[in-house]
Amino acid sequence: MEQQLHWGGGGGEEKEAAAIKFVNSVPVVDLSQLWSPNTKLRTQVARSIGDACRTVGFFYLTNHGLDPALLKAVFELSKMFFALSMPAKEQISMYQTQNESAHRGYFSFGQEGADASSLSDVKEGIHIGKEDGKNRWPESVAEPLEWRNTMLRYVDEMYRIGNSLLTAFALDLGLDEAFFLPMFDPGMGLLRIVHYPPQDITSEGFDSRHIGCGKHTDFGIVTILSQDSPGLQVLNKADEWISVPPLPDHFVVNLGDCMER
């Protein structure tokens, strides 16, 4: 399972930005100094992010300020939702006529296909945005109000981290730090909570065209991803698929098509 925010604190002792580390050729960026009052330190972090975007397109993000207890709660409540019966989940389907344009609510297996040349994806999920009356909330979970409030707290935190990344993008491009922020107020970010059931690739009936999520690029500005199990792969410049395993208290960030252009 994973949580994604698709985009449409700090301080402490000042110190030199840490040297960039790599995991499976994917850089690890420490975000903490982006909130430093020292322009040089903020710029160093921004350069690290810019280099990662230009050379790999993906990077791990650490020291982002998210409370691990909140992330743990989001995963636990997500599992609670996906354990519901299909009729209960489909009560908040985004494909009901009155809600489809808002792109909020539940989607089921076979309703998405990331790779147009392949079969539909083996996944289900739910889309949640900032509370504007368009979200669809499950009523069949054990504590509906806790479920709702926890998800909205997480959305707010992802917006905070997303705005920090927008600041870094601007710094790296030699623009005013706040250059991009007015363009995302109000924001169009979506929290996509996605469940990929396990697949047995050794079974006789396995079809490699019918997997959790086919190859694709993300269409927005930036994706901030948390995962609780391995499976994610990215394509490097050598045209090789490399694994990007989950790391505790790290997000995986990738640049979207809009920011790339």
C-alpha positions in Angstrom: 0.0 0.0 0.0 1.1 3.6 -0.5 0.1 7.1 0.0 0.7 9.7 -2.6 0.2 13.4 -2.7 0.0 14.5 -6.3 0.4 18.2 -6.6 -2.0 19.3 -9.8 9.0 24.1 10.8 12.5 23.9 10.8 15.3 26.0 12.4 17.7 24.4 14.8 21.5 24.6 14.7 22.9 25.6 11.4 25.4 23.3 9.7 26.7 22.5 6.3 24.3 20.5 4.3 25.1 16.8 4.4 26.7 15.1 1.5 24.2 13.4 -0.8 23.7 9.7 -0.1 22.3 7.2 -2.6 20.2 4.1 -2.3 20.1 1.9 -5.4 21.4 5.0 -7.4 18.5 7.1 -6.1 19.7 10.2 -4.1 18.6 10.9 -0.6 18.0 14.6 0.2 17.9 16.0 3.7 15.2 18.7 3.7 15.9 20.1 7.2 18.2 23.0 6.2 15.6 24.3 3.7 14.0 26.1 6.7 17.3 27.6 7.8 17.5 31.4 8.0 20.9 31.0 6.2 20.3 31.5 2.4 23.4 29.5 1.6 22.2 26.4 3.4 18.7 26.7 1.8 20.3 27.1 -1.6 22.5 24.0 -1.0 19.4 21.9 -0.3 17.6 23.3 -3.4 20.6 22.5 -5.6 20.6 18.9 -4.3 16.9 18.6 -5.2 17.4 20.3 -8.6 20.3 17.9 -9.4 18.2 14.9 -8.4 15.4 16.0 -10.6 17.6 16.6 -13.7 19.7 13.5 -13.4 17.3 10.8 -12.0 13.8 12.4 -11.7 13.4 10.7 -8.3 14.8 11.1 -4.8 14.3 10.0 -1.3 13.3 12.8 1.1 14.3 12.7 4.8 14.1 15.1 7.8 10.8 16.5 6.4 9.2 17.2 9.7 6.3 14.7 9.5 5.3 13.1 12.8 5.9 9.3 12.3 2.9 8.6 14.5 0.6 10.4 12.0 2.0 8.4 9.1 1.5 5.1 11.1 -2.1 6.1 11.8 -2.8 6.9 8.1 -1.5 3.4 7.1 -3.6 1.7 9.8 -6.8 3.5 8.9 -6.2 2.9 5.2 -6.0 -0.8 5.9 -9.2 -0.6 7.9 -10.9 1.0 4.9 -9.7 -1.5 2.3 -10.8 -4.4 4.5 -14.4 -3.3 4.1 -16.7 -5.1 1.8 -16.8 -4.0 -1.8 -20.4 -2.7 -1.5 -19.3 -0.6 1.5 -16.4 0.9 -0.4 -18.4 1.5 -3.5 -20.8 3.7 -1.5 -18.3 6.5 -2.0 -17.3 5.7 -5.5 -15.8 8.6 -7.5 -17.5 7.3 -10.6 -21.0 8.0 -9.4 -22.4 10.7 -11.7 -22.6 13.5 -9.1 -19.0 13.1 -8.0 -16.9 12.1 -11.0 -15.9 15.6 -12.0 -14.4 16.2 -8.5 -12.2 13.1 -8.8 -12.8 12.3 -5.1 -13.7 9.0 -3.5 -13.1 5.3 -4.1 -11.9 3.6 -7.3 -12.0 -0.2 -7.7 -9.9 -2.8 -9.5 -9.8 -2.4 -13.2 -10.9 1.3 -13.2 -7.4 2.6 -13.8 -4.7 1.7 -16.3 -1.5 3.7 -16.1 0.1 2.0 -19.1 -2.2 2.4 -22.2 -0.3 -0.4 -24.0 -1.1 -2.9 -21.2 -4.0 -4.2 -19.2 -5.8 -2.4 -16.4 -4.0 -2.0 -13.1 -4.4 -4.5 -10.2 -5.2 -1.9 -7.5 -7.9 0.0 -5.7 -7.7 3.3 -3.9 -9.4 6.5 -2.6 -8.8 10.1 -3.5 -9.0 12.8 -0.8 -8.3 16.6 -1.2 -8.5 19.6 1.1 -11.9 19.8 2.7 -14.1 21.8 0.3 -17.3 19.7 0.5 -16.2 17.5 -2.4 -14.5 14.7 -0.4 -16.4 11.4 0.1 -16.0 9.9 3.5 -16.5 6.3 4.5 -19.2 5.8 7.1 -18.6 2.0 7.6 -15.2 2.3 9.2 -15.1 1.9 13.0 -14.5 5.6 13.8 -15.6 7.7 10.8 -14.8 11.0 12.4 -11.3 9.9 13.5 -10.7 8.5 10.0 -11.7 11.8 8.3 -9.7 14.0 10.7 -6.6 11.9 10.5 -6.6 12.0 6.7 -7.2 15.8 6.6 -4.3 16.3 9.0 -2.1 14.2 6.7 -3.3 16.2 3.6 -2.3 19.5 5.4 1.1 18.1 6.2 1.7 17.0 2.6 0.8 20.5 1.5 3.4 21.8 3.9 6.0 19.6 2.5 4.8 20.2 -1.1 5.1 24.0 -0.6 8.7 23.4 0.7 9.5 21.6 -2.5 8.1 24.4 -4.6 10.3 26.8 -2.7 13.3 24.6 -3.4 12.4 24.4 -7.1 12.3 28.2 -7.3 15.6 28.6 -5.5 17.3 26.1 -7.8 16.0 27.9 -10.8 17.3 31.2 -9.6 13.8 32.6 -8.9 12.3 34.2 -5.9 11.6 31.6 -3.2 7.9 32.3 -3.3 7.6 32.3 -7.1 5.5 29.2 -7.4 3.4 29.4 -4.2 0.6 31.8 -5.5 0.0 29.4 -8.4 -1.0 26.7 -5.9 -3.3 28.7 -3.6 -5.8 27.2 -3.4 -4.0 24.0 -4.2 -5.2 21.1 -6.3 -3.2 18.4 -4.6 -4.8 15.0 -4.1 -4.0 12.3 -1.6 -4.2 9.0 -3.3 -4.3 6.0 -0.9 -3.6 3.0 -3.1 -3.8 -0.7 -2.2 -2.0 -3.2 -4.3 -2.9 -6.8 -3.4 -0.1 -9.3 -3.6 0.4 -11.2 -6.8 2.1 -14.5 -7.4 4.4 -14.0 -10.4 5.3 -17.7 -10.4 1.7 -18.9 -10.8 0.7 -20.4 -14.1 -2.0 -17.8 -14.8 0.2 -14.7 -14.1 0.1 -12.1 -16.9 3.0 -9.6 -16.9 0.7 -7.1 -18.6 -1.7 -7.2 -15.6 0.3 -5.9 -12.6 -0.3 -3.5 -9.7 0.6 -0.4 -11.8 1.9 -0.2 -15.3 4.8 2.0 -16.4 3.9 5.7 -16.5 5.0 9.2 -15.7 3.0 11.4 -13.3 1.2 14.2 -15.0 1.3 16.9 -12.3 4.0 19.0 -10.6 5.4 16.6 -8.0 4.5 13.4 -6.3 5.3 12.7 -2.6 5.1 9.0 -1.9 5.1 6.8 1.2 5.2 3.0 0.8 4.9 0.2 3.3 6.1 -2.7 1.0 8.6 -3.1 -1.8 7.6 -3.2 -5.5 8.2 0.4 -6.8 10.7 0.6 -9.7 11.9 3.5 -11.7 13.5 3.7 -15.1 17.0 5.4 -15.1 18.7 7.2 -18.0 20.4 3.9 -18.9 17.0 2.5 -19.6 17.3 0.1 -16.6 14.5 -0.5 -14.1 15.8 -0.1 -10.5 14.1 -0.9 -7.3 13.2 1.9 -4.9 12.5 0.1 -1.6 10.7 1.7 1.3 12.9 3.4 3.9 11.6 4.3 7.4 10.6 8.0 7.7 11.6 8.7 4.1 9.3 9.8 1.2 10.0 9.0 -2.4 9.6 12.2 -4.5 9.3 12.3 -8.3 9.0 15.2 -10.7 5.8 15.4 -12.7 5.3 16.2 -16.4 4.1 19.7 -15.7 7.2 20.7 -13.8 9.5 18.9 -16.1 8.3 21.0 -19.0 
